[in-house]
Amino acid sequence: MAKRSSLFIRIVEGKNLPAKDITGSSDPYCIVKVDHEPIIRTATVWKTLCPFWGEEYQVHLLPTFHSVAFYVMDEDALSRDDVIGKVCLTRDTLATHPKGFSGWAHLTEVDPDEEVQGEIHLRLEVVLGTRACRLRCSVLEARDLAPKDRNGASDPFVRVRYNGRTQETSIVKKSRYPRWNETFEFELEEGAAEALCVEAWDWDLVSRNDFLGKVVFNVQRLRAAQQEEGWFRLQPDQSKSRREEGNLGSLQLEVRLRDEMVLPSGCYQPLVQLLCHEVKLGTQSPGQLILLIEETTSTECRQDVATTLLKLFLGQGLAKDFLDLLFQLELGRTSEANTLFRSNSLASKSMESFLKVAGMRYLHGVLGPIIDRVFEEKKYVELDPSKVEVKDVGCSGLHRPQTEAEVLEQSAQTLRAHLVALLSSLSRSVRACPAVVRATFRQLFRRVRERFPSAQDENVPFIAVTSFLCLRFISPAIMAPKLFHLRERHADARTSRTLLLLAKAVQNVGNMDTPASRAKEAWMEPLQPTVRQGVAQLKDFITKLVDIQEKEELDLQRALSLQAPLVKEGPLFIHRTKGKGPLMSSSFKKLHFSLTTEALSFAKTPSSKKSTLIKLAHIRAAEKVEEKSFGSSHVMQVIYTDDAGRSQTTYLQCKCVNELNQWLSALRKVSINNTGLLGSYHPGVFRGDKWSCCHQRDKTDLGCDKTRSRVTLQEWNDPLDHDLEAQLIYRHLLGVEATLREKHRQLSAGPEAGPVLTGPGGAPEDPVAQLLQVLQDLREAHRSSPAGSPPLEPSHVLELQT
């Protein structure tokens, strides 16, 4: 049994931000920190005081985290980025509102005395004496202190105050993981109400010392306990009155904390088996549980339920059967071909999730080069005469402004070239499309053709496929490439317009160039010849795509099963050490890395022969390296054992905080079940004769910081977590249990209802009754667990005030 915590984060937009540049504007971006650890960086939106990001993330983290903070920054090319303000939400606040926060929040000023982090290890004891008692405070060590100096470290010392007396430890230079092992004693007066205050400070030679945090103890409680030892979280100094804040603007957020107590796998088997049995029976099932789940799922949570069900059946090898059942259910209630799969039904949402889970790598191969070309060219493109701005185009070779007609013609040529390139890339990609995606589209094509067999509906099966492939997958990726990980940054205004027009053209092709789609925007007419040609290409592509036989599907899946699935790949810089002793130098070499479920490998180029660097089963930790070690905050270390059983460490540098956390997440997920995972590590490097982080001279020292193997970012290609998916389905069904019981009562009381049949063990054979019994059993299992039963979904969302 394990408790899983995750944060859903949506950073929507900012407004009324202060100007930080001399131009009267700012270049804002957001950094998200969990317990002061940066985990997310949004794209920078240039030259605006009202930026829109629209970025979504899901972070899996330890249940013991304390807070999540959103820092709005202004990017500067030549100096350090400016801090505009922040919004901070504590775990306790989020836990009391499981539906989450949604709305606008004022940015508050960032006070250095409140930016504290880390823990301090103390031993406190009351020593009894013949005349008087003494209070003994042993300051042992600290970890993960805030970096206050430009080198990414601090020079910490500790100040202990009690009853008017102050004593200080020695100063540990350039360390965020200092060890003191110093003891202080104070005379303990009878009945004294004074508190013991332990403060950590960063020593500075020329400026005032920086506050690193404090811990306050009740002496009367210590006297009763006699002794206390442990790691204590450093707290900010809140004794100062806050200064009057100016208008720093606001940030629109959606934040939701989800805590799940996941039971052992065996507890979920009855639920999983029941749902799988229903999918295998398809429309022949007497209870039609999948239909019942759809009917009892609100529009608000339909996407989450669809994704969870899809992953559950994907793990059971029944994703194609599940989607086929949903296709049949939707076709059964659709009378007009032009309304097919146009609503946000469970079928539409499940198919969207399926394409992202199973087809994201395929999408990158087809669409990536075209998107890159659009970003690199940065041409001004506009087809709508009412929006043409001739001044933005510049001058021709004759130094005269271009006419509107010339702008429209050049724009049409550019868009035609991009559309032709995209359709050509798609046409060549049949064999690259995953077998399970092709087989699912084959089922969809067949079911729609059976439902609409007339000659006048000959395009309907093609439109059904394109409604998902083009309208819900390719077009959204074109319009928002960053959200599909096709680009690291959002497009500027000019590029965004080009992408939007290209997406419209793809939609017209996907709609098979119907009169209705042409009538919407007449100014798209210059692209019509290319669109008509594209329709023929697309139909030919779909015909080949769905032409996959069962044997070919099995052969392709069998071939893939023999290969280690690719988890992540991309360029990284590997650390190379030159020389020996304290004067050795360091350098990083750029290589192409590939992570599979078997090993981390590298090659000179993506097409070169790969060499295994680390076997996956040998990984013991994947963690960040503190900034001062290599002068960069984007370096990670992979700790592993070699074939001889010796501990080794490889250092890899990423280009940004997002790439760093994505690689760390991927490495942690694929190695989470390894034996011998470390509980502690050194965030520094062993240079010369000591660790740079804690200055210890023993190279085999266990480590001065905790590992964070459970802190990961969720990606579409994550390894499936069968128990978690089953728990999420159980929690959803528990929330609609009353509705399920009412539906069951109505069905049982209907004119065609017969006696309740029972199986060999006395269990009901009615699927709905079985489902209700399974929910009851799971509820009892949760109640008997140490954490108790899971909370039901609340019915309200706490609004952040403007």
N, C-alpha and C positions, 0 to 999 in steps of 0.2 A: 504494500500500500504506500502511495506517495502523494504528497500535495504538490500540485503544479500551479504556478502563477504565471499569468501573461497579461500584458498591457496592449490594448488596441489604441493606437494613436493616429489621429488625423489632424494635420496642421493645415488649416484652411487658408487663412489670409491675415494680413495686418492692416491697420488703418491709422491715419494721423500720426505717423512716426515722425520724430524730430529729424531735421536735416543735419547730417554730419559732414557733408562735403561743402566745399566753397561754392559749388554750383547751385546750392539750395536744395539738394536732393540727397538720397542715400542709396546704397547698394545692399539691401538687407538680405540676410539669410538666418536660419534658425539652427541652433545646436541643442539637442536633447540630451540631458544627462540624468542617469539613474544613480543616486547616491554620489553625485559629482563625477561619475565616470561617463565621458562622452560616448554615445552609442549611435547617434544619428546626426547627420548634417543635411539640411535641405539644400536645394539649388539656390544660387544667388539670383535675385531678381534685380536687374540693373536700373538705376536712375528712377526710383519711385519712392514715394512715402506711403503708398497703399499697395503693397505687394500681394500677389496671389500665388500660393504654392499648390494647394490641393493634393498634398502628399499623404499617403497612408502607410502605416507600419504596424507590425505586430511583434512584440518583444517577449520572449520567454525568459523568465528570471527567477531568482531565488525568492521563496515566500518571505524571507526576512528583510527584503529591501525596505528603505525608509521613505524615500521621496523621489519624485520625478520633476525635473525643472526644465523650462523652455527658455533659452537665452536668445534674444534677438540681437544680431550683430550687424555691423556695417563693414563690408569688405573694403580693404584698402590695398592698393597694389604696391605702394612704396613704404608703408609703415604698418605697425601692428593694427589689427582690426579693432574698431571701436565697439564697446558694449553699449547697446541702446537701453536694454531693460530685460526683465525676466518675469516669468510666471512660475510659481512653485506649488505643487500639489503633494501633500503627504499621503503615505499609504493608508493611514487610518481614515483620512477623509474619503479616499476612493473606496475603501472597503465598506463604509457605511452607505454608499450609494452605488450598488452593483450595476445599475443602468448607466452609470457614468456621468460625466460632465459634458455639457454641450452649450456653446455660446461664446460671448466675448468676455475677455478678462483684461483688466488694466495691467499694463506693464509697470513693474515697480523698479526702483533704483537698486542697483547691485552694490551692497555695502560690503567692503572687504572683511569687516569683522563678523559678518554673517556667512561668508563663504568658507566655512570650515569643513573638514572631512577627516576621516581616519579614526583610529582607536588607540587607546593607551593601556598598557598592561601594568596594573598596580597590585601591590599586596598591602593591606591595611590591617593593623592589629592593635589591640589595647593591651599594654603590658602592665600587669599588676605589680605594685611596689609596696614597700613597708610604709612609706610616708604618703606617696601620691602615685596615681596611675599615669602612664605615659602613652601617648599616641604615636605609633611608629608607622611611617609611610615609606614604603619601598617603591621607587620609580624604576621599573625594569626596562621597558622598551615601548616603542610606538610603531605603528605601521600606517601606510597610505596617507601621510600628512599632506596638506595642501602645498603645492609648489609655489613659493612666494618670490623666488629669485628668477632672473632671466634665463639662467642655465637649466631651468626645469627642476630645481631642487630647493632645499631650504637649509638653514643652519639652526636646527632646533635646540632649545633648552626648556626645562620645566621649572616653573615657579610654584612652590607649595606655600599656601597661606593659611594660618590658623591663629585665632585669638590675638591678632595684632603682630604676630611674628611672620617673617617671610624668609624662606630658604630656597636656594636655586641649585639646579644640577649644573654639570659642565656643559659646554656647547659642543655638539657634534656637527662638524662642518660637512656641507654638501650631501645631505642625506634626508630622505623622506621615510626612512626605516631605521631610526636611531636606536641604539641600545646603551642604557646608562648603568643599570644595576647599582643605583645609589639609594641610600636609606637616610631618612630624616626623622627626628623625634621631637615631640612637643609635649610640654607638661599639660596634662589633662585635668582641668579644674572641675570640681564637683558641681554639677548643676549648670555648667556653662552651656549656653544655647548657640554659641558660635558654630558656624559650619566650616568644614574643611574644604578648601578650594584648591584644586590642582589645575594649573593653567600651562598650556604649551605655547611657546613663542618662537618666532624666527628672528635670530639675532642679525642686526645690520650694523655695519661699521659707521656709516655716515648719516643714515636716516633713522627714523624711529623704528623700533622693533615691530614686526607684524604679528598680529594675534592669530594663533593656530587652533584655538578651541580650549574648552575647559570642562571639568567634571566637578560637581559639587556634591559633598556627602553630608548626611545628617549624622552628627557625632553621637547623639543619643542612641540612634539605631545601631551604630558601630559598637557602642559600649555594650549593648545587649547581645550583639552577635559575637563579640570578642575578636573575630577575625573574618576578613573578606578578601578574596583574591579573584582576579579575572580581567578580561578585556572590557574596557568601558568606552562607549562611543563619545567622542568629543562633541560638545554642544557650542552653539554660537553665543556671543555676548549680547544679550538682549536687555542689558541694564540701561543702555543709552536710549534717550528719547529720539524717535525718528525725526529726521528733518522734513520740512515741508517739501513734498515732491512736486516737480513740474509735470507738465503733460507729456508723458512718454509714449502715448499712443496705446493701442489695444491689439490683442491677438485673439483670433477666433480659433477655438480648439474643440475637438471631441476626444475625450479620454475615458477609457473604460477598463477597469481591473476585473480579471476573471480568475477566481481561485477554484480549483477542482481537486477533490480528493479522489484519486484514481484507485480503484480496487484491484485485487489480483485478477489476471486474465480469466480464470475459471468462473468468476462471478458474472461475467458478461456473455459467456457462451450461449446461454438460453436465448438472450435477446438477439445476438448476432445470428444464431441458427434460425430463429423464427423469421427474421427479416430476409435472410438469404433464401429460405424456403419459399417465401412469398414471391420473391423476384424470379426464382426458377419456375414457379407455376405460372407467372405472368398474368394475363387477363383471365386465366382459368381459375384463379384463386377465389374461393367463396367469400373470404373476408375482405380482400383488396386493401390490405393494410397501408400500402404505399399511397393509394388514393385517399385513404382516411387521414394519413399524415399530411398530405397536401391540403386537404379541406380544413384541417385544424391549425394550419400554419399561417400566421399573419404575414402581410406584405412586408412589415418591418423586419422580420427575422428570416424571411424566405431564403435570402442569399446564404446566410450562415448555415441554415439547415441543409440546403442543397449541397454546399461544399462539404459538409460533414458526412452526409449520406454518400456522396460520390467517393470520398476518400475511404469510407468504410467498405464499400463494395469493390473499390479498386484493390484494396488489400486482400479481398476474398476472391479476386479474379472474376468478378461479376459486374464490372462497370458497364460493359457493352450491353449485358442483359438488363441491367437497371435502367439505362437510358432508353433501350428498346421498349421497355414497359411504359416509360413516361411518354415516348412518342405515340404509342398506341392509345394511351389514355387521352392525350391531347387531340389526336386525330378523331377519336370517338365523339368528342364534344364540339368539333369544328365543322361548320356547314359551308362556310365561304372560304375558298382557297386563298383569297387575298388577306385574310386575318390570321393565317396559320403561323404560329410561333411568334406572333407580334407582341403578345402580352408578357408580363414578367411572371410567367407560370413557373412551377417547379421544374418542368422540362427545360425551359429556356435558361433558368439560373443554373441548373445542373450541367447543362451543355457548356455554358460559359466557363464554369469552373473546370470542367473536364478538359477543355482546350488549353486552359492555362496550365493545368497540372501536367498533361501529357504532351502538349504541343508547343511549349514555350521555346524550346531549343530549335524546333523546326521553324517557328516564326522568325527567330533571329537570323537563321540562315537565309530565308527568303527575303525578308524585309530590311535586314541590317545594312547591306551595301547601298540600297536606295536612300534610306534615311541619312546615312553618312554623306552621300553626295549632295542632298538638299542642304544640309548644314554647312558643308564646305563651300558651296557655290554662293550662298547668301544673295541670290538674285531677287530683285524686286519683281513680284508676280501679282497681277491683278486682272481679273476678267470682268468684274462688275464696273461698267462705265461710270456709275455714280460714285465710285470709291477711288478712281484713278487719281494719283498725285504725280503729276509730271515732274515736279521739282525733285522728287526723291530718286529719280532715275539718273539724273545727271545729264551730260551732253554727249552728243554723238561725236564722231571723228571730225566733223566740220564745225565743231564748237557751236552747235545750235541746239536748243531744247528739243527733245523728241515730242512728236505729236501724240495725242491720245490713241490714235489708230495704231501707231508704231508700238506703243507700250502694250496695247491689247494683243497685237500680233506676236510680239516677242514672248509675252506671257503664255499665250496659247502654245507656242513652239516648245517652251520650257516644260509646261505641264504634259504635253504630248510625249515628250522624251521620257519624262519620269514614269508616266503611265505605261508606256510601251516596255520600259525596262522592268517594271514591277510585274506585268503580265507575263513577260518572257521568263522571269525568274520563277514565277508560280508554275508555269507550264512545264518547266524542267524539273520540278521538285516532287514528282509523283513518288519516285522510289525513296526519297528522303523523308517522306511523311511516315510517322510511326504506324505500324501495322494495326494497332488497336484503334487509332483515329480513323484510318481508312475503313476498317471493318464497321465502325460505328456509323460513319457516313453511308456505307453500303446499306445498313439496316434502315437508316432514315430514308434514303432514296427509294428503297423497295416499299416501305410502308406508305409513303406519300403517293407513290405511283399506284399502289393497290387501292388507296382511298379516292384518288382523283384520276381514273383511268381514261377519261375522254380525250379526244384529240385537241380540243380547245384548251385543255389543262396540261399540254405536253411540257410546258416550261415549269410547272409547279414543283416537281421533284428537284429541279436544278435550283430554283429560288429557295426551296427549303434548306438545301445545303449552303447556299451563299448567305442566307439569313444569319447563319452562325459563323461561317468562315470569313465572310467579308464584312457584314454589318456589325457583328459582335466581337470580332477578333482582330482582323487586319485593320479596318478603319479606325477603331479606338486606339490601336497602337501607333498608327500614323499621326493622329491628332495629339497624342500625349506619349511620345517615345520614352520619356524618362520614367513614367509609371510602369512601363513594360521592360525597363532596364536596357533599352536600346541606346540611350544616351545618358551621360552623367548630369547634364544640365538641361534646364528648360530652354525651349527655343525663344529667341527674341521675337519682337512683334512682326518683323518682315518674314522670318522663317516660319513662324506660326501660321501666317496667312497662306503661304505656299503649301504647307502641310494640310491645312483645312481644305483648300481647293482640290488637292490631290485626293484627300479622303472622300470628298463629294463625288469626284469622278469614279473612284472605286465603288462607291455605293450605287451609282448609276449603272455600272457594269454588273454589279451584283443583283440589281433589280431587273436585269435582262433588258435594260433600255426601254422600259414601259412608257407609254404616253404620259402617265401620271408623274413619273419621275422627271420627264423632260419639261413638263409644264410648270414645275415649281420654280425653276430659275432659268429663264430663257437665255440669259447671258452666258450660260454654259454651252451654248450651241456650237462654238468653234471646236469643241472637243468631240462632237457627235460622231464624226467618221472614225476616230480612234476608239470611242466607246463601242460603236457597233462591231468593229473588228475585234474588240476585247471580249464582247459577249460570245462570239464564235470560239475564240480561244478558251474562254472560261468553261464553256459547255464541253469542249473537247477534253479539257483538263479534268473536269468532274467525272466524265464518262470513264476516263482511265483511272481516276482516283478510286472510284467505287467498284472497279472491276478487279476485285481481289477475292480469290476463292478461299474456302476454309483451309485447304491444304497449304496454300501459299502463306496464309496468315499464321498458321501453326509453325511453318518452317521459319518464317521471319522472327517469330517470338522465340523459337528454340535457338536460333542463331544469336539473338540478343542475350538470351539467358546464359550463353557460354562466355559472354563478354562482361567484364566488370563495369557496371553502369557509371557513366561519367557524372560526377557530382558538381564539380566546378573547374573552370580553367581560365587562364589569363596570364598576362605578363607580371612578374614580380622581380624584385632585386634580391639576390642572395648574398649574404655577407661572406666576404673572404678576408682572412687574417694574414698579414704579411709580417715576417720577422718573429722574433721571440723576445720574451722578457718585457719589462715595463715600457719600452719605447716602440713596441710593435704598432703598426698602422693598420687601418681598416679600410676596406673598400667594398662596394656593392656591385655585383654584375647582373645585368638584365638577362633573364631567361624566361621561357614559356613553361608554366607549371600546369599540371593536370592532376586533379584529385578524383580518384575512383573509390569504390567501396573496398578496394584491395590495397592501394598504395598512393603515395604522393610522388609524382614523377616530374621530370623536367626535360626540356629539349632546347636547342638553340632557337628554333623557330617552331610555329604551330605544326608545320608539315615534316619536321625533322624526326628522326628516330628518338624515342623516349628512353630515358634511363631512370630506373627506380631510385629515389632518394631515401624514402622512409616507408617501410611496410606499415599498413594501417594498424595491424594488431600490436605493433610495438610502440604506438603513441601513448604517452603518459600524461601529457598536458599540452594545451595550446593557449598561450597567454600573451598579453601586451608587454612591451619593454618600455621602461620609463624613458622620458625624452632625453635626459642628460647623457644616457649611455652612448647614443649615436648622433645626438643633435637633431633627432626627428621624433615626433610623437606618433608616427605611423609604422613602427616596427613591431613585429610579433616574433615570438619564439616558439618552436615546436620541440618539446622535450620527449625523447624516445630512448629506447635501448637498442643497441646494435646486435648483430648476430652472436656476439660473444657475451651479451648480457650487460655490457657497460653502458652507463648513462651518457647520452650525447644531446647536444642542443644545436639546432639550426636557426639562424636569424634571417627573417625575410622582411623586406621593406615594401610597403604599399604606397600608393600615391595620394591617398586621402583617407579620412576617418571612416567613410562608408565602405570603401574597399577593404580596409583593415578589419572592420567588424563582420563583413560578409565572409571573408576567408576564415576568421576565427570561428564564426558560427558553423560554417561547413565542416571544419576540422573537428569541432566539438561534437557535432551531431553524429558523424560517422564513427567516432571513437568512444561514444558515451558508454558502451557496454564492455569496453576493454577491461581486463583485469589489471590491477596495479596502478590505477589512476592516482595521480598525486593530489594530496589535500593542501599542500603548500608549495611555494616556488620562490625563486629570486627574480624580481622584476628588473634587476640590473644585470651586469655582465661581470664575469671573473676576469679582471684585468690586472696584470702584474702579479700581486700576491694576495689580493683581497677582492671581495664582492663590492661593486660600486654602489650598491643600494644600502647595505647595512654595515659595510666595512669589516665583515667577518673574514677571517683568514683561512677557514676550513672550506675547501672547495666542495666537500661532500655535505656541507651543512644543509639541513632539511629545507630551509627557505624562510623568508621573513614576511611573506604575504599569503593570503588565501587564494587558492585557484577558483576560477569562475566557470566551471565546465557546464553549468546549467544556464548560463546567460547567452542566449542566441537570438538572432533575428529570424523571423519566419519567412521562408521563401516558398514559391510554388512547387519547386522540385525537392522539398524536404522529404527525408525518409518517412514512410507512413508510421504513425503511432496508433496501432489498432485499439489499444485499451483506452486511450484518450478520446478517440473518435466515438467509441461505444459509450463512454461516459457522457460525452456531449449530447448524443442522441437520447440517452436516458434522461438527462436533465431537461431537455426540451419536451420530451413526452410527459415527464412528471408535471411540467407546467401546464399542459393541456389535458391532464388526466380526467378532470371533471367533464370536459367536452367529449372525450373518448367514451366515458361511461354513459353519457347521455345518448351518444350515437349508438352505442351497443344496446341500450334499453330500447331505442326506437326500432332497431333492426330486429331485436328479439320479440318485440310486440307486434311486428308487421304481420300482414295476412299470410305471408309465405313462411313465417317462422315455425320451426318444428321444435321437438324436444331437444334440450341441450345434450349433445353427445359427449362422452368422456373417453379418454384413451385408457390404455392398460393400467396405468398408475393412478387413475382417477382424475387426471388432468383434463380440462376441457379441450375438445378438438376444434372448437370455434376459434379462429385466429385472433379475433378481438378480445375474447375472454382470455386466451392464452397470453396476449400482450399485457392485459391488466394484471394477470397473475405474476408475470415476469417483473413488472414494475413494482409490485408489492414485495416480491422477494429481494429485489435490489434495494428498496427502501429499508428493509430489515437489515440487509448487509451493511448499509451505511450507518444505520443506528447503532449497530454492534461494533462499528469501528471506533477508534479513539477520538476521531474528529467529529463524530455525530453525523446527522443527516445534512445533505447539501441544501442551501437556501433556495427557495423558489425565486423565479425572476420577479423583481418588483415591477410595479406598473407605472413608475414615474422616472423622469430624468431630472437631475438637479441642474438648473440653468445657472450658468455663470453670468453674473450681473454686468451690465454695460458700465 
